[in-house]
Amino acid sequence: KAGVTQTPRYLIKTRGQQVTLSCSPISGHRSVSWYQQTPGQGLQFLFEYFSETQRNKGNFPGRFSGRQFSNSRSEMNVSTLELGDSALYLCASSLAPGPGNNYGYTFGSGTRLTVV
Amino acid sequence: KNQVEQSPQSLIILEGKNCTLQCNYTVSPFSNLRWYKQDTGRGPVSLTIMTFSENTKSNGRYTATLDADTKQSSLHITASQLSDSASYICVVSEEYKLSFGAGTTVTVRA
């Protein structure tokens, strides 16, 4: 079956712009979570959605937001981009919500965002 | 301070040799512990997932162990192959939060 699909794969934006990233989960998975990965900070949790509701949120500023649609596809938006937002943004899907679930997460290949 | 510490930060091994990666955590209460393999520029791929009651879990040449009493886990790679070159990340789950290790970068040389 198809895996987690993230689009676009690469993106270059200018400081101050906004960006929207897309994530299509594995068919049947209703939980989608987002992560930021940088060389200095490693993987950091952004937020998780389940059945169109945000279930958990990490410690990121309000410039980072997301939403989930009825077909479980999710989008992440970053407004007023800063140089420090340059990172690999990963999404992962799961059958059930919450990090404590034992179903595991399947990650997409990520979107590489570069802010110049 | 990170609640999940991995060691070593990086290592180089010869093809065919074994190696062991370490993960120490302070997360509590603990739901499960996962090991992921991440190739450069790709998303992490799950290798193993263990609950607190499991001591060992294998996935091909990868074997993870867990000691919930000492809060330590290890990932053993047997008969390494060039394709094992990647970053290996330890992830510990509480009920509502994931804590990530910084990863161990493994380089396998021919």
gemmi code that builds the backbone of each chain (N, CA, C; Angstrom):
import gemmi

chains = {
    "A": [
        ("LYS", (0.838, -1.182, 0.000), (0.000, 0.000, 0.000), (0.882, 1.244, 0.000)),
        ("ALA", (0.324, 2.374, -0.464), (1.102, 3.586, -0.545), (1.492, 4.039, 0.850)),
        ("GLY", (2.702, 4.665, 0.924), (3.175, 5.159, 2.202), (2.670, 6.558, 2.460)),
        ("VAL", (3.334, 7.230, 3.367), (2.997, 8.612, 3.698), (3.622, 9.521, 2.643)),
        ("THR", (2.808, 10.360, 2.058), (3.281, 11.234, 0.983), (3.332, 12.676, 1.433)),
        ("GLN", (4.499, 13.269, 1.288), (4.651, 14.679, 1.647), (5.011, 15.486, 0.393)),
        ("THR", (4.368, 16.619, 0.270), (4.666, 17.518, -0.847), (4.749, 18.952, -0.369)),
        ("PRO", (5.608, 19.767, -0.976), (6.613, 19.354, -1.955), (7.809, 18.697, -1.249)),
        ("ARG", (8.739, 18.176, -1.977), (9.932, 17.587, -1.367), (10.946, 18.655, -0.976)),
        ("TYR", (11.021, 19.677, -1.796), (11.968, 20.770, -1.539), (11.260, 22.108, -1.747)),
        ("LEU", (11.683, 23.077, -0.951), (11.050, 24.393, -1.016), (12.058, 25.439, -0.592)),
        ("ILE", (12.128, 26.531, -1.348), (12.967, 27.661, -0.958), (12.071, 28.877, -0.831)),
        ("LYS", (12.127, 29.518, 0.336), (11.289, 30.675, 0.604), (12.156, 31.808, 1.149)),
        ("THR", (11.601, 33.009, 1.066), (12.295, 34.193, 1.573), (11.765, 34.532, 2.965)),
        ("ARG", (12.636, 35.081, 3.779), (12.229, 35.545, 5.122), (10.970, 36.398, 5.040)),
        ("GLY", (10.040, 36.146, 5.951), (8.818, 36.930, 5.997), (7.667, 36.301, 5.228)),
        ("GLN", (7.971, 35.417, 4.308), (6.914, 34.740, 3.562), (6.249, 33.683, 4.430)),
        ("GLN", (5.187, 33.111, 3.888), (4.559, 31.987, 4.569), (4.633, 30.758, 3.668)),
        ("VAL", (4.452, 29.590, 4.258), (4.557, 28.353, 3.495), (3.535, 27.345, 4.006)),
        ("THR", (3.041, 26.522, 3.106), (2.111, 25.451, 3.463), (2.666, 24.130, 2.957)),
        ("LEU", (2.763, 23.174, 3.858), (3.249, 21.844, 3.518), (2.093, 20.863, 3.630)),
        ("SER", (2.139, 19.816, 2.799), (1.036, 18.865, 2.767), (1.502, 17.459, 3.116)),
        ("CYS", (0.615, 16.714, 3.748), (0.915, 15.339, 4.144), (-0.321, 14.471, 3.926)),
        ("SER", (-0.150, 13.409, 3.137), (-1.236, 12.441, 2.948), (-0.856, 11.156, 3.670)),
        ("PRO", (-1.637, 10.752, 4.668), (-1.268, 9.575, 5.462), (-1.557, 8.281, 4.717)),
        ("ILE", (-1.105, 7.194, 5.311), (-1.432, 5.871, 4.802), (-2.942, 5.686, 4.881)),
        ("SER", (-3.510, 5.061, 3.874), (-4.947, 4.833, 3.864), (-5.396, 4.114, 5.132)),
        ("GLY", (-6.396, 4.697, 5.794), (-6.891, 4.093, 7.034), (-6.293, 4.693, 8.290)),
        ("HIS", (-5.186, 5.380, 8.152), (-4.581, 6.060, 9.307), (-5.271, 7.396, 9.529)),
        ("ARG", (-5.709, 7.644, 10.750), (-6.417, 8.890, 11.043), (-5.604, 9.859, 11.886)),
        ("SER", (-4.448, 9.411, 12.330), (-3.576, 10.286, 13.120), (-2.418, 10.765, 12.252)),
        ("VAL", (-2.193, 12.059, 12.263), (-1.054, 12.645, 11.556), (-0.324, 13.568, 12.518)),
        ("SER", (0.968, 13.378, 12.614), (1.778, 14.247, 13.466), (2.892, 14.875, 12.638)),
        ("TRP", (3.349, 16.018, 13.076), (4.374, 16.785, 12.364), (5.587, 16.999, 13.244)),
        ("TYR", (6.768, 17.002, 12.596), (8.030, 17.147, 13.309), (8.958, 18.055, 12.516)),
        ("GLN", (9.799, 18.751, 13.275), (10.854, 19.548, 12.656), (12.180, 18.885, 12.977)),
        ("GLN", (13.027, 18.737, 11.985), (14.334, 18.130, 12.228), (15.428, 19.058, 11.717)),
        ("THR", (16.318, 19.439, 12.616), (17.471, 20.272, 12.264), (18.730, 19.609, 12.799)),
        ("PRO", (19.884, 19.894, 12.207), (21.132, 19.284, 12.692), (21.414, 19.616, 14.158)),
        ("GLY", (21.051, 20.815, 14.585), (21.373, 21.241, 15.939), (20.408, 20.735, 16.994)),
        ("GLN", (19.127, 20.674, 16.657), (18.089, 20.313, 17.636), (17.565, 18.907, 17.470)),
        ("GLY", (17.905, 18.242, 16.371), (17.354, 16.912, 16.146), (15.872, 16.984, 15.830)),
        ("LEU", (15.151, 15.894, 16.123), (13.718, 15.827, 15.868), (12.955, 16.504, 16.997)),
        ("GLN", (12.026, 17.360, 16.633), (11.172, 18.010, 17.629), (9.722, 17.915, 17.180)),
        ("PHE", (8.862, 17.613, 18.125), (7.442, 17.423, 17.858), (6.750, 18.772, 17.699)),
        ("LEU", (5.960, 18.901, 16.636), (5.199, 20.132, 16.401), (3.771, 19.989, 16.904)),
        ("PHE", (3.018, 19.090, 16.314), (1.637, 18.847, 16.748), (1.121, 17.565, 16.125)),
        ("GLU", (-0.014, 17.122, 16.675), (-0.649, 15.904, 16.203), (-2.133, 16.156, 16.002)),
        ("TYR", (-2.650, 15.593, 14.925), (-4.083, 15.691, 14.629), (-4.689, 14.303, 14.542)),
        ("PHE", (-5.906, 14.217, 15.011), (-6.665, 12.971, 14.908), (-8.114, 13.355, 14.688)),
        ("SER", (-8.709, 12.786, 13.646), (-10.108, 13.088, 13.309), (-10.356, 14.586, 13.280)),
        ("GLU", (-9.477, 15.309, 12.612), (-9.597, 16.748, 12.353), (-9.408, 17.613, 13.588)),
        ("THR", (-8.986, 17.024, 14.691), (-8.796, 17.772, 15.933), (-7.337, 17.717, 16.362)),
        ("GLN", (-6.811, 18.860, 16.782), (-5.442, 18.855, 17.298), (-5.440, 18.214, 18.669)),
        ("ARG", (-4.624, 17.160, 18.813), (-4.633, 16.407, 20.073), (-3.489, 16.831, 20.991)),
        ("ASN", (-2.336, 17.080, 20.391), (-1.153, 17.454, 21.176), (-0.390, 18.539, 20.431)),
        ("LYS", (0.340, 19.326, 21.185), (1.098, 20.400, 20.577), (2.443, 20.515, 21.259)),
        ("GLY", (3.495, 20.718, 20.485), (4.833, 20.905, 21.036), (5.078, 22.362, 21.380)),
        ("ASN", (6.321, 22.673, 21.719), (6.669, 24.021, 22.144), (7.180, 24.866, 20.993)),
        ("PHE", (6.318, 25.161, 20.079), (6.666, 26.009, 18.952), (5.774, 27.253, 18.969)),
        ("PRO", (6.289, 28.364, 18.415), (5.479, 29.600, 18.417), (4.235, 29.461, 17.554)),
        ("GLY", (3.318, 30.406, 17.748), (2.049, 30.376, 17.048), (2.163, 30.520, 15.543)),
        ("ARG", (3.362, 30.874, 15.069), (3.555, 30.971, 13.606), (3.389, 29.602, 12.935)),
        ("PHE", (3.550, 28.570, 13.725), (3.404, 27.205, 13.220), (1.976, 26.739, 13.522)),
        ("SER", (1.265, 26.372, 12.490), (-0.106, 25.913, 12.680), (-0.382, 24.763, 11.724)),
        ("GLY", (-1.456, 24.085, 11.975), (-1.796, 22.967, 11.111), (-3.286, 22.741, 11.088)),
        ("ARG", (-3.678, 21.816, 10.254), (-5.071, 21.398, 10.232), (-5.150, 20.026, 9.568)),
        ("GLN", (-6.276, 19.379, 9.801), (-6.493, 18.077, 9.177), (-7.869, 18.072, 8.548)),
        ("PHE", (-7.941, 17.468, 7.397), (-9.197, 17.432, 6.652), (-9.942, 16.124, 6.926)),
        ("SER", (-11.154, 16.056, 6.444), (-11.995, 14.887, 6.719), (-11.428, 13.605, 6.107)),
        ("ASN", (-10.582, 13.729, 5.085), (-9.966, 12.533, 4.490), (-8.636, 12.199, 5.157)),
        ("SER", (-8.360, 12.846, 6.281), (-7.161, 12.651, 7.110), (-5.910, 13.332, 6.565)),
        ("ARG", (-5.976, 13.863, 5.375), (-4.829, 14.637, 4.888), (-4.612, 15.838, 5.791)),
        ("SER", (-3.356, 16.211, 5.944), (-3.039, 17.310, 6.856), (-2.152, 18.336, 6.164)),
        ("GLU", (-2.273, 19.545, 6.584), (-1.405, 20.620, 6.122), (-0.767, 21.301, 7.320)),
        ("MET", (0.438, 21.772, 7.109), (1.129, 22.569, 8.121), (1.481, 23.909, 7.496)),
        ("ASN", (1.253, 24.969, 8.246), (1.519, 26.309, 7.747), (2.504, 27.005, 8.666)),
        ("VAL", (3.479, 27.668, 8.062), (4.393, 28.498, 8.839), (4.313, 29.911, 8.269)),
        ("SER", (3.967, 30.866, 9.114), (3.863, 32.248, 8.664), (5.095, 33.033, 9.084)),
        ("THR", (5.312, 34.140, 8.431), (6.430, 35.045, 8.747), (7.724, 34.248, 8.946)),
        ("LEU", (8.147, 33.584, 7.904), (9.297, 32.687, 7.982), (10.556, 33.396, 8.466)),
        ("GLU", (11.312, 32.660, 9.276), (12.598, 33.130, 9.784), (13.683, 32.183, 9.279)),
        ("LEU", (14.926, 32.679, 9.264), (16.036, 31.843, 8.789), (16.111, 30.542, 9.584)),
        ("GLY", (15.821, 30.618, 10.860), (15.900, 29.449, 11.727), (14.834, 28.402, 11.459)),
        ("ASP", (13.895, 28.719, 10.592), (12.858, 27.731, 10.256), (13.348, 26.754, 9.193)),
        ("SER", (14.525, 26.997, 8.646), (15.098, 26.070, 7.674), (15.298, 24.716, 8.333)),
        ("ALA", (14.693, 23.694, 7.757), (14.717, 22.379, 8.391), (14.078, 21.351, 7.467)),
        ("LEU", (14.183, 20.100, 7.889), (13.422, 19.027, 7.261), (12.150, 18.860, 8.082)),
        ("TYR", (11.001, 19.005, 7.439), (9.725, 18.846, 8.124), (9.152, 17.485, 7.759)),
        ("LEU", (8.942, 16.689, 8.787), (8.455, 15.329, 8.606), (7.052, 15.198, 9.144)),
        ("CYS", (6.254, 14.408, 8.459), (4.980, 14.031, 9.048), (4.955, 12.515, 9.179)),
        ("ALA", (4.154, 12.062, 10.100), (4.023, 10.633, 10.347), (2.558, 10.305, 10.560)),
        ("SER", (2.145, 9.146, 10.100), (0.765, 8.749, 10.321), (0.711, 7.484, 11.166)),
        ("SER", (-0.411, 7.323, 11.837), (-0.604, 6.173, 12.709), (-2.087, 5.829, 12.762)),
        ("LEU", (-2.371, 4.596, 13.147), (-3.765, 4.168, 13.270), (-4.465, 4.878, 14.420)),
        ("ALA", (-3.727, 5.109, 15.480), (-4.334, 5.679, 16.682), (-3.570, 6.904, 17.124)),
        ("PRO", (-4.212, 7.782, 17.874), (-3.515, 8.993, 18.320), (-2.680, 8.750, 19.560)),
        ("GLY", (-1.840, 9.709, 19.860), (-1.090, 9.674, 21.112), (0.210, 8.917, 20.980)),
        ("PRO", (1.285, 9.498, 21.510), (2.593, 8.833, 21.426), (2.604, 7.489, 22.142)),
        ("GLY", (1.708, 7.313, 23.088), (1.716, 6.085, 23.857), (1.131, 4.891, 23.135)),
        ("ASN", (0.554, 5.125, 21.964), (-0.025, 3.969, 21.259), (1.079, 3.072, 20.745)),
        ("ASN", (0.806, 1.797, 20.666), (1.819, 0.814, 20.272), (1.711, 0.404, 18.809)),
        ("TYR", (0.955, 1.165, 18.025), (0.852, 0.831, 16.609), (2.072, 1.300, 15.829)),
        ("GLY", (2.725, 2.295, 16.342), (3.887, 2.793, 15.615), (3.519, 3.878, 14.641)),
        ("TYR", (4.509, 4.591, 14.215), (4.351, 5.691, 13.287), (5.075, 5.370, 11.989)),
        ("THR", (4.477, 5.743, 10.869), (5.136, 5.654, 9.570), (5.412, 7.063, 9.086)),
        ("PHE", (6.664, 7.335, 8.833), (7.069, 8.672, 8.424), (7.089, 8.820, 6.906)),
        ("GLY", (6.832, 10.048, 6.478), (7.056, 10.399, 5.087), (8.523, 10.751, 4.879)),
        ("SER", (8.869, 11.083, 3.655), (10.261, 11.422, 3.340), (10.602, 12.859, 3.686)),
        ("GLY", (9.599, 13.653, 4.001), (9.849, 14.996, 4.476), (9.840, 16.053, 3.389)),
        ("THR", (9.709, 17.276, 3.833), (9.851, 18.457, 2.977), (11.052, 19.240, 3.475)),
        ("ARG", (12.007, 19.453, 2.598), (13.199, 20.234, 2.969), (12.920, 21.698, 2.686)),
        ("LEU", (12.766, 22.484, 3.757), (12.483, 23.915, 3.620), (13.758, 24.713, 3.859)),
        ("THR", (14.080, 25.569, 2.925), (15.215, 26.472, 3.078), (14.691, 27.894, 3.043)),
        ("VAL", (15.008, 28.657, 4.080), (14.584, 30.057, 4.156), (15.813, 30.935, 3.917)),
        ("VAL", (15.718, 31.804, 2.924), (16.866, 32.658, 2.581), (16.540, 34.135, 2.817)),
    ],
    "B": [
        ("LYS", (17.754, 19.630, 29.885), (18.533, 18.417, 29.592), (17.626, 17.430, 28.869)),
        ("ASN", (18.174, 16.842, 27.780), (17.401, 15.883, 27.021), (17.081, 14.671, 27.874)),
        ("GLN", (15.856, 14.181, 27.755), (15.464, 13.023, 28.533), (15.898, 11.720, 27.886)),
        ("VAL", (16.408, 11.779, 26.667), (16.878, 10.590, 25.969), (18.298, 10.868, 25.461)),
        ("GLU", (19.240, 10.115, 25.965), (20.638, 10.299, 25.585), (21.129, 9.082, 24.822)),
        ("GLN", (21.739, 9.312, 23.651), (22.253, 8.220, 22.856), (23.765, 8.295, 22.771)),
        ("SER", (24.365, 7.104, 22.723), (25.818, 7.047, 22.560), (26.184, 5.817, 21.743)),
        ("PRO", (27.300, 5.865, 21.023), (28.087, 7.065, 20.788), (27.374, 8.014, 19.835)),
        ("GLN", (27.923, 9.181, 19.639), (27.337, 10.136, 18.705), (27.494, 9.628, 17.276)),
        ("SER", (28.637, 9.000, 17.009), (28.885, 8.418, 15.695), (29.881, 7.276, 15.833)),
        ("LEU", (29.853, 6.390, 14.867), (30.831, 5.304, 14.858), (31.024, 4.815, 13.430)),
        ("ILE", (32.216, 4.280, 13.207), (32.580, 3.717, 11.913), (32.936, 2.258, 12.129)),
        ("ILE", (32.338, 1.384, 11.327), (32.637, -0.038, 11.451), (32.892, -0.629, 10.072)),
        ("LEU", (33.600, -1.756, 10.052), (33.870, -2.440, 8.806), (32.713, -3.361, 8.459)),
        ("GLU", (32.452, -3.458, 7.191), (31.388, -4.346, 6.695), (31.579, -5.756, 7.259)),
        ("GLY", (30.470, -6.315, 7.728), (30.516, -7.663, 8.283), (30.677, -7.702, 9.792)),
        ("LYS", (31.104, -6.603, 10.384), (31.274, -6.546, 11.838), (29.968, -6.211, 12.536)),
        ("ASN", (29.931, -6.452, 13.850), (28.764, -6.132, 14.672), (28.987, -4.815, 15.404)),
        ("CYS", (27.907, -4.187, 15.806), (28.042, -2.995, 16.648), (26.803, -2.854, 17.531)),
        ("THR", (26.967, -2.100, 18.617), (25.877, -1.885, 19.571), (25.751, -0.408, 19.875)),
        ("LEU", (24.532, 0.092, 19.771), (24.227, 1.485, 20.066), (23.464, 1.542, 21.394)),
        ("GLN", (23.691, 2.602, 22.152), (23.088, 2.725, 23.468), (22.081, 3.867, 23.528)),
        ("CYS", (21.066, 3.667, 24.361), (20.053, 4.703, 24.597), (19.703, 4.674, 26.072)),
        ("ASN", (19.942, 5.767, 26.776), (19.555, 5.907, 28.185), (18.476, 6.978, 28.287)),
        ("TYR", (17.469, 6.724, 29.097), (16.370, 7.682, 29.168), (15.958, 7.911, 30.611)),
        ("THR", (15.337, 9.062, 30.821), (14.817, 9.388, 32.152), (13.307, 9.598, 32.099)),
        ("VAL", (12.710, 9.393, 30.929), (11.273, 9.593, 30.750), (10.493, 8.698, 31.701)),
        ("SER", (9.507, 9.295, 32.354), (8.659, 8.531, 33.260), (7.331, 9.249, 33.419)),
        ("PRO", (6.202, 8.577, 33.394), (6.059, 7.151, 33.114), (6.321, 6.834, 31.648)),
        ("PHE", (6.609, 5.592, 31.410), (7.098, 5.160, 30.113), (6.053, 4.289, 29.438)),
        ("SER", (5.753, 4.576, 28.176), (4.792, 3.763, 27.432), (5.483, 2.756, 26.524)),
        ("ASN", (6.362, 3.244, 25.677), (7.107, 2.343, 24.808), (8.378, 3.016, 24.314)),
        ("LEU", (9.256, 2.205, 23.768), (10.527, 2.700, 23.239), (10.674, 2.179, 21.823)),
        ("ARG", (11.053, 3.072, 20.932), (11.177, 2.705, 19.523), (12.575, 3.039, 19.021)),
        ("TRP", (13.053, 2.217, 18.121), (14.275, 2.525, 17.386), (13.903, 2.756, 15.923)),
        ("TYR", (14.464, 3.839, 15.376), (14.245, 4.172, 13.981), (15.580, 4.255, 13.264)),
        ("LYS", (15.551, 3.925, 11.968), (16.707, 4.107, 11.090), (16.354, 5.221, 10.103)),
        ("GLN", (17.265, 6.182, 9.980), (17.010, 7.281, 9.065), (18.166, 7.434, 8.087)),
        ("ASP", (17.892, 7.173, 6.817), (18.877, 7.423, 5.780), (18.911, 8.921, 5.490)),
        ("THR", (20.050, 9.386, 5.009), (20.229, 10.813, 4.750), (19.152, 11.329, 3.805)),
        ("GLY", (18.479, 12.409, 4.221), (17.471, 13.031, 3.376), (16.144, 12.301, 3.309)),
        ("ARG", (15.979, 11.263, 4.119), (14.733, 10.495, 4.123), (14.089, 10.554, 5.497)),
        ("GLY", (12.848, 10.082, 5.576), (12.180, 10.019, 6.863), (12.615, 8.784, 7.638)),
        ("PRO", (12.471, 8.803, 8.952), (12.839, 7.640, 9.778), (11.961, 6.435, 9.455)),
        ("VAL", (12.548, 5.264, 9.538), (11.835, 4.007, 9.319), (11.906, 3.197, 10.602)),
        ("SER", (10.761, 2.701, 11.042), (10.709, 1.974, 12.305), (11.444, 0.648, 12.211)),
        ("LEU", (12.271, 0.372, 13.220), (12.961, -0.911, 13.314), (12.277, -1.803, 14.350)),
        ("THR", (12.113, -1.266, 15.544), (11.487, -2.039, 16.625), (10.667, -1.112, 17.510)),
        ("ILE", (9.697, -1.694, 18.196), (8.951, -0.986, 19.227), (8.764, -1.949, 20.388)),
        ("MET", (9.076, -1.492, 21.595), (8.978, -2.348, 22.780), (8.221, -1.631, 23.878)),
        ("THR", (7.361, -2.368, 24.553), (6.721, -1.847, 25.752), (7.608, -2.173, 26.946)),
        ("PHE", (7.236, -1.670, 28.131), (8.095, -1.835, 29.295), (8.247, -3.298, 29.697)),
        ("SER", (7.311, -4.148, 29.261), (7.357, -5.556, 29.678), (8.204, -6.425, 28.737)),
        ("GLU", (8.678, -5.836, 27.644), (9.474, -6.609, 26.702), (10.963, -6.360, 26.913)),
        ("ASN", (11.751, -7.418, 26.807), (13.189, -7.294, 27.013), (13.959, -7.254, 25.701)),
        ("THR", (13.459, -7.964, 24.711), (14.174, -8.087, 23.443), (13.186, -8.087, 22.286)),
        ("LYS", (13.589, -7.436, 21.202), (12.780, -7.461, 19.988), (13.735, -7.456, 18.805)),
        ("SER", (13.519, -8.364, 17.869), (14.410, -8.465, 16.712), (13.684, -8.113, 15.427)),
        ("ASN", (14.446, -7.597, 14.495), (13.957, -7.289, 13.151), (15.121, -7.575, 12.201)),
        ("GLY", (15.173, -8.814, 11.725), (16.279, -9.203, 10.862), (17.599, -9.142, 11.611)),
        ("ARG", (18.540, -8.369, 11.083), (19.855, -8.273, 11.728), (19.871, -7.240, 12.855)),
        ("TYR", (18.766, -6.631, 13.132), (18.663, -5.644, 14.214), (17.992, -6.288, 15.430)),
        ("THR", (18.634, -6.156, 16.578), (18.061, -6.652, 17.826), (18.109, -5.555, 18.868)),
        ("ALA", (16.955, -5.213, 19.398), (16.874, -4.195, 20.441), (16.634, -4.874, 21.779)),
        ("THR", (17.250, -4.333, 22.809), (17.022, -4.814, 24.169), (16.551, -3.659, 25.024)),
        ("LEU", (15.833, -3.988, 26.071), (15.313, -2.958, 26.961), (15.417, -3.426, 28.400)),
        ("ASP", (15.969, -2.582, 29.243), (15.984, -2.808, 30.681), (15.232, -1.635, 31.312)),
        ("ALA", (13.965, -1.859, 31.612), (13.132, -0.782, 32.141), (13.542, -0.380, 33.559)),
        ("ASP", (14.211, -1.264, 34.269), (14.654, -0.936, 35.632), (15.774, 0.098, 35.612)),
        ("THR", (16.736, -0.114, 34.709), (17.853, 0.823, 34.616), (17.600, 1.902, 33.572)),
        ("LYS", (16.473, 1.819, 32.881), (16.115, 2.785, 31.852), (17.186, 2.843, 30.752)),
        ("GLN", (17.536, 1.660, 30.270), (18.533, 1.585, 29.214), (18.030, 0.681, 28.094)),
        ("SER", (18.381, 1.058, 26.871), (18.077, 0.221, 25.721), (19.303, 0.180, 24.827)),
        ("SER", (19.419, -0.895, 24.079), (20.506, -0.999, 23.125), (19.976, -1.532, 21.809)),
        ("LEU", (20.651, -1.170, 20.747), (20.337, -1.697, 19.426), (21.596, -2.365, 18.896)),
        ("HIS", (21.508, -3.653, 18.617), (22.646, -4.409, 18.127), (22.463, -4.698, 16.645)),
        ("ILE", (23.473, -4.363, 15.874), (23.450, -4.649, 14.435), (24.438, -5.774, 14.169)),
        ("THR", (23.946, -6.836, 13.606), (24.769, -8.024, 13.346), (25.188, -8.057, 11.877)),
        ("ALA", (26.448, -8.443, 11.660), (26.970, -8.620, 10.292), (26.615, -7.408, 9.431)),
        ("SER", (27.124, -6.273, 9.804), (26.751, -4.998, 9.174), (26.968, -5.021, 7.659)),
        ("GLN", (26.103, -4.298, 6.981), (26.183, -4.145, 5.535), (26.309, -2.658, 5.204)),
        ("LEU", (26.771, -2.377, 4.001), (26.940, -0.979, 3.603), (25.627, -0.202, 3.728)),
        ("SER", (24.524, -0.883, 3.505), (23.215, -0.227, 3.572), (22.795, 0.120, 5.003)),
        ("ASP", (23.549, -0.361, 5.977), (23.253, -0.002, 7.372), (23.753, 1.398, 7.712)),
        ("SER", (24.515, 2.002, 6.823), (25.001, 3.369, 7.057), (23.803, 4.310, 7.129)),
        ("ALA", (23.613, 4.913, 8.298), (22.418, 5.732, 8.535), (22.519, 6.316, 9.931)),
        ("SER", (21.502, 7.103, 10.278), (21.376, 7.592, 11.647), (20.330, 6.734, 12.345)),
        ("TYR", (20.594, 6.344, 13.579), (19.679, 5.503, 14.348), (19.179, 6.311, 15.536)),
        ("ILE", (17.877, 6.433, 15.613), (17.268, 7.321, 16.588), (16.437, 6.522, 17.573)),
        ("CYS", (16.631, 6.801, 18.844), (15.872, 6.186, 19.929), (14.760, 7.150, 20.327)),
        ("VAL", (13.528, 6.663, 20.408), (12.382, 7.504, 20.729), (11.619, 6.870, 21.884)),
        ("VAL", (11.424, 7.623, 22.945), (10.726, 7.114, 24.121), (9.392, 7.822, 24.266)),
        ("SER", (8.332, 7.044, 24.480), (6.981, 7.601, 24.550), (6.445, 7.618, 25.968)),
        ("GLU", (5.902, 8.778, 26.331), (4.994, 8.837, 27.462), (3.605, 8.806, 26.839)),
        ("GLU", (2.577, 8.970, 27.642), (1.234, 8.871, 27.076), (0.958, 9.986, 26.065)),
        ("TYR", (1.445, 11.182, 26.352), (1.112, 12.303, 25.481), (2.324, 12.989, 24.867)),
        ("LYS", (3.480, 12.392, 25.005), (4.676, 13.076, 24.530), (5.710, 12.084, 24.026)),
        ("LEU", (6.372, 12.466, 22.935), (7.501, 11.694, 22.435), (8.787, 12.431, 22.773)),
        ("SER", (9.775, 11.703, 23.261), (11.095, 12.286, 23.507), (12.088, 11.610, 22.580)),
        ("PHE", (12.860, 12.429, 21.862), (13.769, 11.898, 20.853), (15.218, 11.988, 21.317)),
        ("GLY", (15.986, 10.955, 21.021), (17.426, 11.049, 21.174), (18.004, 11.794, 19.979)),
        ("ALA", (19.244, 12.231, 20.116), (19.890, 12.979, 19.038), (20.359, 12.073, 17.913)),
        ("GLY", (20.374, 10.763, 18.177), (20.751, 9.818, 17.135), (22.218, 9.422, 17.180)),
        ("THR", (22.505, 8.254, 16.646), (23.869, 7.773, 16.445), (24.056, 7.576, 14.951)),
        ("THR", (25.090, 8.211, 14.409), (25.380, 8.062, 12.983), (26.335, 6.900, 12.791)),
        ("VAL", (25.888, 5.905, 12.040), (26.700, 4.717, 11.778), (27.191, 4.769, 10.337)),
        ("THR", (28.489, 4.587, 10.174), (29.086, 4.518, 8.839), (29.721, 3.153, 8.692)),
        ("VAL", (29.296, 2.408, 7.685), (29.848, 1.088, 7.425), (30.794, 1.193, 6.232)),
        ("ARG", (32.026, 0.793, 6.425), (33.043, 0.884, 5.378), (33.368, -0.504, 4.821)),
        ("ALA", (33.575, -0.561, 3.520), (33.916, -1.840, 2.852), (35.332, -2.265, 3.210)),
    ],
}
model = gemmi.Model(1)
for chain_id, residues in chains.items():
    chain = gemmi.Chain(chain_id)
    for i, (resn, *xyz) in enumerate(residues, 1):
        res = gemmi.Residue()
        res.name, res.seqid = resn, gemmi.SeqId(i, " ")
        for name, pos in zip(("N", "CA", "C"), xyz):
            atom = gemmi.Atom()
            atom.name, atom.element = name, gemmi.Element(name[0])
            atom.pos, atom.b_iso = gemmi.Position(*pos), 0.0
            res.add_atom(atom)
        chain.add_residue(res)
    model.add_chain(chain)
structure = gemmi.Structure()
structure.add_model(model)
structure.setup_entities()
